[in-house]
Amino acid sequence: MDRSSLFQLIQEQLDPDNTGFITVENFTSLVEHHELQLDPSKLDMLFALVQSNEDGQVCYQELIELMSSKRSSSFRRAIANGRRTLQREILLDETGLGVYKRFVRYVAYEILPCETDRRWYFHQNRLCPPPVFMAIITIVQIIVFMCYGIMLNKWVLQTYQPDFMKSPLVYHPRHRHQVWRFFSYMFMHVGLEQLGFNALLQLMIGVPLEMVHGILRISLLYMAGVVAGSLTVSITDMRAPVVGGSGGVYALCSAHLANVVMNWAGMRCPYKLLRMILALVCMSSEVGRAVWLRFSPPLPSSGPQPSFMAHLSGAVVGISMGLLILRSYEESLQKQCSWWVIVFSFITFLLFAIFWNIFAYELLGVQLPPAP
């Protein structure tokens, strides 16, 4: 029986008066006596949902959303009950898996804190659509870096080359009226060390996050970190340019690390304490390197070096917006009040930054460096 036929059967036979509710006994009987072509974990979730209802009724719309893999609050209620009633082997005990399924299982244990979440993701995961966003961003960044490296014949500290700073992709305060620069700076990097650090984190953390939470949510988080990075620099370090995708990278990493800390007992990734310490040391070292290049440039330069504030603002975006996204696996963000508070705060920041860029530079008499 396909899903559309099942939905019609549920409504016609079990809810003929269109009340919007179905008795638990009737639905349990329907599930047990009809063959459902659903993933094993989804069947578990359905039984857990009907068994957890104390009123003896199940909301028809919640059932439809759950069976259609839509994000809804019913999923969380089903999982809460499923932790107590579902008795299935954990994913680590499953054998005979192919290479791709083993990788999916690895991703599930790296990202998700709950065994039932991991089972659900493992059984409903499909290769289409693939996690292309982080891969495309990384490939474009590498291509752009290779082009400028060949053109300048320089692979480190490229920002000291005047021709590099003339790129239409670099954010420079003299060119802030060119709006695309607030985004495009993420494709430019100071040198091989910054590109390598960002690309590694984008692939090691960004791709698994995109596999679990989807391209829309992760691309939104990454781009929010990028935009917040350039706008924060335009407010707090008004004479400095910006290059590198660190704003987006730090948004992803901070969100993931914060999620791991808040769900420490449930996370089953190996060596999590050691890896947490290593990640914090590497991220702090990258910020320290950026601060050193900003205030103590090792080579003579014609103007200020790129700011480090994009790293910090990206981390703030990750801890606020990103943490809520990662904690809302298979839940609708639009139905959460905290999500709208964060969206309102981010829009308020965007509007403030826009007005700041339009009026503050002249009102404060900021002496900007000459355009490259």
N, C-alpha and C positions, 0 to 999 in steps of 0.2 A: 504494500500500500504506500503510495507516495504521500508527500506532506500535504498537498492541497486536498487530496481525498480525505486524509485523516482530519484536517481542520474542518472540512465540511461535515464529516461524520460526528465530530465532537459537538459542533453547533446544532446540528439537526436532531441528534438523538439524545444528547445529554443536556442541551440548553435550548429547548424548542421555544421557550418564551423570551429568549434574548435578555435574560436577567444579567448576564455577564459573569455568572458564577456556576461552577460545576461541583457536585458533591464528590468528596474524596472516594467514597465507595464505588461510585459509578465510573470515575476515571480510572481507578486501579483495576477494575474489571475490564475496562476497554484495553488498557495496556497489556494485561496478561493474556487476553484472548485474541489479539490481533498482532500480526507480524509487522514490526516497525523497522524500517531500514534506516536506523539511526546509529551513530557512534556509540560504543559501549558506555563511555563516560556520560554522554547526553542522557541515555536511559537511566543511569544512576542518578543524575541530577533531577530528572523528572520524578522518579520515585521519592527522592529525598524531599522535593518540593511539596508533593502532596501529603507526605507523612508529617511534615513540619507544621502544617496548618492546624491551628487549635480550634477554628470555628467549624470545621467539617466541610469547608468549601474551598475551592481553588478558583482564583480569578482567571477567566478565559484569556484575557489579553496577556497576562503574564506567562501563561503556558505557550501561547503562540510566539511571543518574543523569545522565550527560552529555546523552543524547538527550532526557531529560525536563526539561531545564533546571534540575535540582537543583544546589545548590551542593555541590561536592565537590573534593577535592584533585586529582582527575584532570584537572580543567579547567586547573589551573596547569601540570601536566606537559605537557598538550597544547599550551598556549600557548608554553611554553619551547621545544618542538620547532617549533612553528609559526613562530616568529620566524626560524628558519633555513630552513624548507622551503616556507612559503606564499608564493607570488608573485602577489599580487593588487594591484590599484591601491588607493592610499590613498583615504580618504573624500573628501579635498579635490578629487580629480580627478573625482568622480562628478558628472554633469550631469543636468538634467531633473528635479530634485527639487522637490516641492511645498513650501509654506511650513512645514508641520509637520515634514517630514523634514529640511529645512534647520535648523530649530530643534533637532531631535534631534542632528544632526551637530554643531551649535555646542555643545550640552551635553556631548557625548562628548569634544570637544577641551578643554572647560573643566575637566572633572572627572577624566578617565582619563589615565594616563601612558603607556599602551602602545597602539600602533597596532592590534594584534590585539584587545586589549580593546575598543577603540573600534569596530572593525568588528563584533565580536560584539554589543555593545550596540546598535549602529545597526540591525542586521538583525533582532534579536529583540525590539526595543522595540515595545510596544503601548500604545495610548492608554488602555486599561483595565487596571488601575485608574489613574485620574489622580492626580497629586500633590496631594491635597486637604488633607493635614494642615497644612502650613505656611500654605496659603491660608486655611483656617478659623481658625487661631490668629490670624493677622494681621487678618482681618475682625472677629473678636470683640474684639480689642484696640482697634481703631479705633472700633467701636460703643460700647464701654464708655467710652473717652476722650471721645467726642462727648457722651455722656449726662452725664458729670460736668462737662464744659466748659460745657454749656448750663445745667446746674443751678447751678453756682458762678459762672457768667459770668467764668471765668478759664481761660486756655489755656496759661499758663506758671507754673512754681513752684506747682502745685496743692497740694503737700504742706503749704504754709503755711496752708491753709484747714482749720479744725477739722472741718468737715463731710466733707472728703475723707478725713481720717485715721479717721473713724468708719465708713468703708465696711467691710462684712464680708469684703471681698476682700483688704484690706491685711494684711500680716503685721506684728503688733505684739507685743513680748515679753510684754505683759500678757495677750494673748489666745492664747498659744502652745498652750494646751490645745485650741484649736479647730484640729484637724489640717488641715482643708482650706486654711487660710491659708498653709501651707507650699507649696502649689501655686498657689492662686488669685491670689497677689500679682503673677503674671506678666501679668495683664490690666490692672493699674493702672500709670500712668506719671506721672513728675514733671511733665512738660509736653510741648508739641508737639515740642520738639527731641529728647527721648529717644524718644518714640513714632516720630518720623520716621526716626531712626537705626536703631532696631531693626526697624521694618517694612521698610525698604529692604534691610537685610542678610538678613532672613528670606526675602524674595522673590528677591533676586539670588543668594544662596548656598544658602539652604535648599531652595528649589524644585528647582534642578538636582540637588542632592545627593539629594533624595527621588526624583527621576525615575530616577537611576542605581541607588541602593542600596535603594530601596523604603521604603514608609511605616513598616514595623515598626522597621527599624534607625534611621532618622532620628528618628522620634518617641521611641524609647528614648533616643537620645543627647540630644535636646533636653530631655526631661523629667528625665533624670539631671542635666543642668546646672542646671535650675530647682530641683530638690529639694536638690542639693548647695549651691546658692547660699543658700537660706534657712537650711539647717542650719548652714552655715559662719558665717553672721552670728550665729545664736543661740549659737555657741561663742566667737567671736572679738570680736564687737561687741555684747555682750549687752543693751545698753540701746537699740539702734537698731532702727527698723522697716525694712521692705524693700518696695520697689515696682519694677515693671518686669520685662520678660522678658530682661534682660541676661544672666542666668545661662545660659539656653538658647542665646541668640544667640552668646555668646562660646564656648560649647562647639562649636557648628557652625563658627564662623569659625576658631577655633584648630585644630580638627581638619583643616579644609581647607587652611589655610596651612601647617601642619606636613607634610601630605601632599605639597603642592606642593614644599616645600623638599627633602624626602627623595627626590623623584622629579624633580628639577629638569631633568635632561637629557631626560627623556621627555615632559615637559609641553609642549604645543604651543599654549597659549593666548597670544594676542598681547600684547605689552608686559607680560610677566609680572613683570619686575623693577620697573617703574614702578608697576604695580598692587599688588604686594606692599608696596612702600614706602608707597603711599597708604593701603592698608588698615591697616598698622601705625600710621601717624600718626593716622588717624581713631579706631582703637580705643584708642590711648593717650590721645588727647584726651578721649574719652568717660570713661575712667577718671579722668583728671585733673579733669574737671568734677564727677564724682561725689564725689571727695575734697574738692574745694573746697566743695561744698554741704554735705558732712557736717561739716566742721570750721570753716568760715567762712561761715555762712549769711548771705545778703545782706539778709534781712528778719527781724524778730523772730518767734520761734516759741515754741510752748508746750512743745516737747520736742525731743529729738534728731531730726535729719533722717535720711533713709534711708541705709543703709550702702552702701559701694562693694565690700564683700567678695564679693558675689555675682558681680561681674564676674570676679574673680580665680579663684574656685573653679570657675566655668564654664570658664575657660581651662584649668585643670588637668584637668577632666573631658575636655575636647576633645583635649588632647595625649596623654592616656592611653587612655581608652576609645574616644574618637572616632577617633584615628589608626589603631587596630587595626581598627575597623569599616571605614574607608575603604580601608585597604590589603587588605581581604579581599573584594574584589569577586568575586562568584560562587564564594566559598569558604564552607564551613560554619564558623561561629564555634565551635560546640559541640565540634568536633574539635581545637581549638587549645588547648594548655595555657596559653598567655599570656592567652587570653580568660577562663579560669576563675580565673586569678590576679587579674585585674582585677575580676571579679565578686566574688570573695571579699573583696578589699580594699574595694570599694564597700559591700558588706553589713556589713563590720566597721565602716566609718565610720558607716553608718546606725545600727547598734546603739549605738555609742559616743555619737552625737549624741542618740539617744532617752534614754539614761540621763542624759546631761548635762542635758537639758532638764527631766527629772523631778527630779533631786536637786541639781545644782550651784548653781542660783540661790539656794536657801535655805542651802546649806552655806557658800557664799561671801558671803552677806549682800548680794547685789547690790541697790542702790537703783534700782528701775525707775521710769521716768517714769509719771505717772498715765495711766490709760487715756483715750483720746480720747472 
